[in-house]
C-alpha cells in the first residue's frame, strides 16, 4: 500500500528551505564555473538517453556565444574538403563571419567565441569529428556532415527526457503526495529558482542575432529553465518520496553549471552560467547602476524591474532627452524612463503643463500638454497620466490631439474608445 504524504513535518519544511537556498545560491551567487569534463559526460548521457550518437561538445561563455559558435561551425562545414578546412578557417571563415556581424557584436564576445571554437575545431576536435563522422557516413562524408551541423535534435532530446525523466518522477510524486503538499513545495521552491531569467535572456539573444545570423533554437532540456522543476523534484528525492536514476543523472547535468545549450546532430554548443545577476525584491532582473545580467565573455543585458531597456539609459542617464521620451512608443519602457530619471526631471524634459484632471473609475487622471508646439509635427504633444489598478504604477501615455479634449476622453482613447463608450462598471 502506498503511503501518502499528507503534511510536511518540521524537518521537511526545513529541508525545503535548505533546497531552495542551495539552488538559488547555485544560480544567483554567480560563483559556479562550468565543469567542462563533467558537463561533457552528462551531455553524452543525455544524447544516449535520446538514442543519438555522442556529440562533439563545444563550450562558450554565453548564450549569445552559442549562436555565434553554431554560425561558425556552419561556415566551416560549407567548405569542400576536410583537408582544406584549417587553412580556410584561418584565411577566410573568421574574417567573413566577423564582417557579417561586426556591427552587432562586442569585440570581447567575438574574440572569446572565436578563440574557443577555433581551438576546439583546429586542434582538439578535428580528428575526433573526422573519425566519428567518416565512420558513420561512409563515402558521402561531406554532404552528410554539412547536413548534420544544421540538424536540430533538441526536439528529440526533449521528447525523450520528457518521457524518461519528467513523466516518471511526476507519476511517482503525484501518487505519493497530496495536492496541497505539491502546491506548497512548488510555490516555495520551483517558482523561485531561475524562472524569471531564462526566457528574457533567450528573447534578447534572438533579437541580437536575427538580423545577421540564422537564430538556432535553444534546447528544451538542459538549460536554466530546468533548475526550477529539478529543484522541486530534488526535494522529493531528498525526503525519500522518489529515487529515479534518470532524474538523478539529469540533476547532475545541471550541477555541472550549464546555463543553456544548442543541441545539434554531431555537435552540442554549451554556455556556462552568468558571472553577474542583479534582481529586485520581486526577483525580476533589475539594476540601477549597470547591467542586470552579464556573462563571462562580456555579453550583458540591461533590465529595469524586469523590463528590457537600452544600456545608455543606465550607463549614461544624461543621454535621456525629450527626443528619447517622445520616440519611445512602448508604455512600459517609457515608464522605466520616468522611474530612472524621476518624475520631476521627466516632466521638465517633456516641458508639460496640466490642462485637465478628473476622477475616472476610481483613479485620478491628469491630461498634460507640451508648453511649446513641437517642431517636427507642428502641434502640441499631449500626454495622459494614469495609474494601473493592479500594480499601482504610473504611466504617461502619449495621445493624439483629437483625443485630448479632456482627461476622460484621453483615458478612453487608451482603451480604443471615445468618451461616450468608456463607461465601465469596474476597471481592472
N, C-alpha and C positions, 0 to 999 in steps of 0.2 A: 504493500500500500504506500502510495506517495504521500510524504509529509508536506503539507502546505505551509509556507511561511506567511503567517497572518500579520505579524507586527515585527518591527525591528527592535532588538534588545539595545540596551545602552552601549554594549560593546560593539554591536553592529552599527549603531549611529556614529560612534567614534571612528570605526573603520571607514565609514562612508566619508567622513570629514578628511581622514588621512588620505584616502584615494583621490578625492577631489583636489587636495593640496598637491599631491605628487604629480598628477597630470597637468595641472595648471602651472606648477613650477617648472615642469619639464619643458613646456612650450614657452611660457612668458618670462622665464628667467633669462632667456637668450644666452645661456651658458653651455648649451649642449651642441658640440660639433658632431657632424655625422661620422659614424664609424663605418668607413667605406668597406672594410673587409666583411664585417657582419651584415651590412646592408646588402652587399652583393650576394652573400649566401642566402639571405631571406628573399631577395628578388628571384634568385634561381628557383627557390622553393615555390614562390608564387606562380612562376611560369610553368613549373612541373605540375602544380595543382590544376592549372588551366590546360594541361595537356599540350604545352607548347615547348619548343626547344629552348634551352637556356640562352639568354641574350648576352651580347656584349654590353656591359654596364658602364656608362659614362657619367661622372659626377661633375656638376657645376654648382654655383653658389646661389642661384636664384631661379624662380620660375620663368623670368624673362630670359635668363641664360639658357634654360631648357629649349625655348623656342629658337634661339639663335643656333644652338648646337645642332638641332634637327635640320635647320636650314643648311648648315654647313655640311652635314652628312649627305643631304640630298645633292648638294653641289658636287661633292666628291664622287658620288656614285653615278653622276651623269657622264663621267669621262669614259673613254672607250676601252682601255686596257688596264689591268691591275698594275703592271709594272711601271706604267706611266703616272700613276696617281701621286706618288710622293713629290715628283718634280712639279707636276701641275698644281698640286695643293700649294706649294711654296710660291710658284711663279704667277698663278692665276686666281685660284679659288678664293684665297683670303682677301686679296685686293678687290676682287669682283664683288664679293658679298659685302665687304665693308663699304664699297661705293654705293651699293644699293640701300644701305640702311644708315649711313653715317649721320644724316641729319636728324635721326631719331634716337641714336644710341649713344649713351655716355661712353667716353673713351675707356674709362676704367672697367665698365661692364664688358665692353667688346674685347679688350686686351686679355682679360682674365678668361673669358669663354674661349677665345681663340687659342690661348696658350694651352688650356686644358684639353680641348678637343684635338689640337694639333699633336700634343704629346701622346695622347691615347692612340690616335689613328696612325701617327707617323712612326712611333717607336714601340709601343707595348701591345697594341691591339691588332695591328695589321695582319700579322701572321695568323693570329687566332681567328680573325674574321675570314681570311682567305681559306684556311684549312677547314673551318666549320662549314662555310657556305659551299665551297667547292665539293666537299663530300656529299652535300645534300642535293646539289642541283646538277651535278654531272657536267655535260658538255655545254649546257646553256647557263653557265655561271653568271655571265654579266647581266643579261636581261632579268634574271630572277633575283639577283642581289639588288639590282636597282629597284625592282618592284618591292622587295622586302623592306627597304628603307621607308617607303611610303605606306607600308601595310600597318593599319591601325588595329592592334589586337586588344585594346583596352576594353572593348565591349565583351570580348570572350573572357578575358580575365574577370571582369565584373560579374558576368553571369555565373562563372564557376565559384568565385568567392562568395557570391550571394547564396548559392545553393549549398556549398560545403562548409561555410563558416557562419554567416548570419542566420540562415534558416535553422541550423542545428542548435545554436545557442539560444535563439529566440524561442524555439519549440520547448526546450528544456526549462528555460526560465519561466515561460508562460504557464507550464504545467505545475510549477512548484511555488509560484509567488502570486499572492493576491494582487488585484489591480491597484489598490491604494499603495501597496508597498512599491510596486513597479513605478507608479507615478511619482512617488516621493523621491526615489533614487534618481529617476530621470531628471526631475526638476533640480535636484541638488548637484548631480554630477554631470550628466550628459549635457544639459543646456548651458553649462558654464565653462565647458572645455573647448575653446577654439572655434565655436560656431560662427562668430562674428568677424572672422579673419579671412578664411579661405575663399569664400565666394567673392568678396570685394576685391581681393588681390587678383584672382583669376580674371575678373571683368576688366581690371585695369591693364593686365598683361595683354588681353585680347585687343583692347583699344590701342595699345602701344604698337603692336606688330601688324595690324590688319591692313594698313596702307602700303606696307613694304614687303611683307612676307605672308606666306600661307599659314594661317593660325592652325596649329596642331592641337586637337583636344587633349586635355589632361586626363589622367586615369580616373576610373570610377572608384577603385580601391587602391590604397597605398598613398594617402595624402592627408593633409591637415584636417580635413573634414571627418576622417575616421577616428580622430582622437576622442571625440565625444562619445560615440556609441561603444568604442572599445573600452573607455574608462568605465562606462556603465556596466558592461558585462565583466569587466575586471573585478568590480565589487562582488558580483555574484559568484565569481570564481574563488575569490579570496575568502568568502564565508562558506564555501563548500556546497553551493547550490548546483554548480556545473563544473565540469572538468573536460573540456573539449580540446584534443590535441591540435586540430587545425586552427582553432581560435587562439590558442596559446602561441602557435607559430606566427600567426598574423600580428599578435601583440608584440612579439619580438621584432618584427619588421619596423613597427613604429618606434620602438625604443632605440633603434639604431640612429634615430634623428632625421628621418626623411620628412620633408615638407610637402613635396609634390613630385610627380614624375609623368613622363610621356612614354607610354608603352607601345613599342613598335615590334614588328617581326624582325628578330635578329639583333635589335638594339633596345636599350632602355635608358633614357636620359633622366637623371635624378637631381633634384635640388635639395640642399640642406635647409635647416630651419633659419629663420631670420636672426640677425645679430642685434636687432633692436625692435621692440614693440612697445608703444605707448597707448594707453586706453584711458577713458574717463570713468566716472563712478558707475556708469551703466554698462561698462565693459565694451563700449564701442571704441573703434580706433579713433584716437584723438591726440593731438599735440599742439600746444600753443607756441612752441619755440623751435620746431624743426619737423622733420619727417615723423610720421606716426609709425611707419614700419620701414625697416631697411635690412638689406641682405648683404652678405659678405663681399660681393663684387661691386657694391655701390648702388645697386638698384634700390630705389626708395619711392614711397608714395606718401602723399600728404592727405590727412583727413581731419575734419573738424566735427566732433560729435557724430562720427560715423558717416559723414558726407564727404565724398572725394572733392578736393579743392585744388586750385592752382598753387604750385610751390611758391611763387613770388608773393602770394598773399600772406604767407607766414615768414618767409625769408626776408622780404623787403616790404613791410606794411605800407611804407610811403609810396609804393608803386600803385596803390589803390587810389584811383581818381574818379571823378564824375563819369568819365567815359567807361571805366571799368564797371561801375554800378549800372549805368544805363544800358550797357551792352550785354549784361548778364541776364539771360532770359529764364534761367531756372530759378524758381522761387526759393527752393531750399538753399541753393548756393548764394543767392542774394541775401538770405537771412544770415548765412555764415559770415558774409562780408560785414554786415551790420554788427554782429557779435564780436568779430575780430577787431574792428576799429572803434566800436562803441556807438551808441545811438546818437550822441551829440555830434561826433565827427561825421557820422553817416548823413545826418540832416544838413550839416554845414556843406558837405561835398555836393549834396543834391541842391542846396540853396533853395529849400522849400518853405512855403508858408501854409498854415492851416486855413482852409477856406470853408470847411463844413465839418460837423460832427453829429453823431446820432447814436442811439442805443438800439441796436438791431439784434433781435433774438437772443438777448442775454449777454451781449458783448458791446463794448464801446468801439465804434468805428469812426475813424478820422480820415477826411479827404484832404490831400495836400496838392499844391501846385508849385512848380518852379517859379521863382520870382521873375526870371527873365525868359524871353522866348528863345527856344533852342535854335542855334544857328543852322543845324543840319536839317531839321524837319520844319522849321519856320513857324512853330507854335509852342505853347507851353507844354510841359510834360506833367502828367498827373499821376499821383500815387494814392493808394488807399491802404491804411494801416489796419490790419485785422489780427485777431488773436485766435489761434486754434483751440477749440474747446477741449480736445483730448490731451494735447501736450503743453498748452498754455504758452506756446511760442508766438512771438510777434512776427508778422510778415508785412513788408512794404511791397505791395504789388503794383506794378506799372499798368495803367489802364488807358484806353483811348479817350480822346477828348469828348466824344459823343456820349460816353458813359459817365462823365464827370459832372452831371447836373447837380448832384448832391451825394451825401455819404451813402444813403440807402441804395440809390441807383448804382453807385460804384461797386458796392459789395455784391449786389445782384448780378452785375456783369461777370464777376469772378466765378459765378455758377452758371454762366451762359444763359442768364435770364434777364428780363427787364424788371423794372421796379414793381410793376403790377403782378408779374408772375412769381416774384420772390416773396412768398408768404408761407414759409414752413411753420408747422406747429411746434417743431423742435429741430434744432441743428446739432449735429454731432461731428 
